[in-house]
Amino acid sequence: QQTPLCTTCVGAAIARMALVAGFALRGLRLASHRTRGRCEWLVLAPRSCRPFSSAVPSKSEEEDTVFGGGAPLFKGIFSTHWSTKPKFRRSGPDFPIFRVMSEGGKLTEGVPLPFSVEKGLKMYELMVRSSVYDSFFSTMQRQGRISFYLTNFGEEAASVGSAAALSDEDKIWPQYRELGMFLWRGLTPQEMCDQNIGNEGDRSKGRNLQVHYSLLEKNVECVSACLSTQIPQAPGAGYAFKLDGEDRVSVAYFGDGAASEGDALTALNFAAVFGSQTLFICRNNGFAISTDVKDQFIGDGIAARGPAFGVPSVRVDGNDLVAVYLATQEARRLAVEEKTPVLLELMTYRVGDHTTSDDSKSYRSTDEVQEWKPRGPIPRFRAYLESVGAWNAEKQTELEAEAKADIVAAFKAGEAKKRPALREMFTDVYTEVPWNLEEQWQQTEKHVREYPSDYNLSRYRDLDGPVPAMDPALVKSAPRKVPPAPTGPTKRMTMVSAINSALHIAMAADPKTVVFGEDVGFGGVFRCSVGLRDEFGAERVMNTPLCEQAIAGFAVGLSVAGYKTIAEMQFADYIFPAFDQIVNEIAKYRYRNVGGGCGNITIRAPCSAVGHGSMYHSQSVESYFAHCPGLKIVMPRGPKQAKGLLLAAIRDPDPVMFFEPKVLYRHVFENSNGDVPIGDYELPLGQADIVREGTDITLVGWGSQVARLEAAAERAAAEGISCEIIDLQTIIPWDIDTVEASVKKTGRLVVTHEAPTVNGFGGEIVSKIQERCFLHLEAPIQRVCGHDTHFPYAWEEFYVPSPARVLAAIKSTMKY
């Protein structure tokens, strides 16, 4: 029913309220109309209600003068009037809680069951099974047969009812209390047991903590233990569905505690800005472990946050299976038809402890829990089924016994299975097992057999037998596939132009390649994306809100939905808000999902010293990410390398961090580095480049540091010292064989980078080369790096590893 909102006074702007909560008890659709291309949702409010204000109007407020009207007065707001008095708004109209079934199981008069009784019986069966399975696994944990478990008691309708209202093609991003949803999508008792035991039958090969289920083939992503990280990922997939014109939505489940994370708010904003077909389903069960909701927020729950972002929102009785179903069904329709995200807050109560590691008696009373148990979804819907003659006590007993028998048999079978082979600990970190993991696997297989009494080898597949066949070629660091060498005409380019050329080629070659980030629409602050939006459109070249963590999360969703994503972080110094998404999600996605998920992600970031950047525009951050398995890390030294390596990174099936030394962006390269092939070409990731051959000492660096090595080598040559310079190009995986061969030839090594010395990646190079080349070394290996202070503005010339500092290290090493 379309109605105008009440307003504070005559002539005030009609508040744009994106509320689904106003639809009728029958689940009627919320009326809408379009104004200036925007979808306006109108919700009936009582005439006595003052929108966005909890206070009673005072006499002075009533005498306020409001004037103006017409178009919004500023960009990005809906205000069309001026006021002569300040108005401090604390809240909007109360959100009603949508309910159609009483706690006694009676449907509201005139409201029909929105699904068949047969479907209702299936939903009820899964709620009961969820409860039975929870009880069983809790017992198994107490007996020490699994290490951890997390129950869903009292919240069964939130997951079953919402899942039943979705399409099988809808993409789901679960948290960890959605067992009912998993059961609806087809998770079996055997799969549950195998996952909780961590045996070789587990989909994730025993890599994940208990209850971290996944059903990738049924459009359910893997549960992540990192609270809320899945929320900003869902809008990426929802946007992909919008681009593809699909009748699909992306669904993020989360709890009231996760709603306090920044990820939740940034997800709402991104989804709204991009019109992502996304449902945000929040289970508000009253607790985040022991923290009561009154300690989480003082505002009106979670649903009230939606309108601030322009997101239609609704509050639902999460213990009412029918209401949850109706609200989800309507929310899905809105998302697909109106190209909008929708927020649902499902009000329920966590009857069980947070996990088996928790004892909720220490922070809430037993009486409170007992009061809520009969108000839960299972007793309520059972009462309804009994009232229509579809259920009775005998059927209840049979169902519970059957569920118990199923899970007991599955657990017995699961305990008989071995844990996966040791090899599986090293697979799926990358698409192919790189040389260093291959080396570690081969060493570990031999080690455990040399010390068998220290390990429980009989628990694992194949560890009680001989050492498996090993291919020595796989520990070689050279890329296993090398693209053709670039050919054709070249053009003198700056690095900015070369990067821009690579982006144009990548987007023209694949219509499912997208570029997004802060300011990329007009070309970016360094102009690397100039012309892309004009050629490929605003839907594929998107300015994003200023939020790095959401940019990274959005990339995950797009990648999972089949897109190649090129995300730009405006400066490497500002990448740290995205650190959680990058190291805990993007890097681990393939491993925890056993190969499935987000690989086609390239994150570009300008980095390193620029001459005037100080500590927040000069950092070299590669070592932070090099410590995290699953990422590839690239840093080019010139335009030719930038274009070829970037094209390879974009097309690589693994996520790539592509750091661009911004001091080189407009540097004029007079050598071959500036002669860039005009056409499409790739340079291999993981292959170092010998920039200059020499015989006396090896110099290793990357990025802008290579030019300083060349300058130092020239000065050393004047003193009769022959330097071999190696540009690593790819920090992860790094080409150890090329460096090793050079050091065995020269007997000396200097490693240099702009990042601070302590824990810089140079330390890893020094350690590995010392292992392999110890008997060939004529002198200790030296590092010439940034100092272990923050990057200083006034002393930059002393901070960076200058040619003079490198030359001093060369001479010191030669004199040893």
Summary of the structure (lengths in Angstrom):
residues: 816
radius of gyration: 30.3
end to end distance: 86.8
largest distance: 98.8
contacts: 2869
relative contact order: 0.08
helix: 40%
strand: 15%
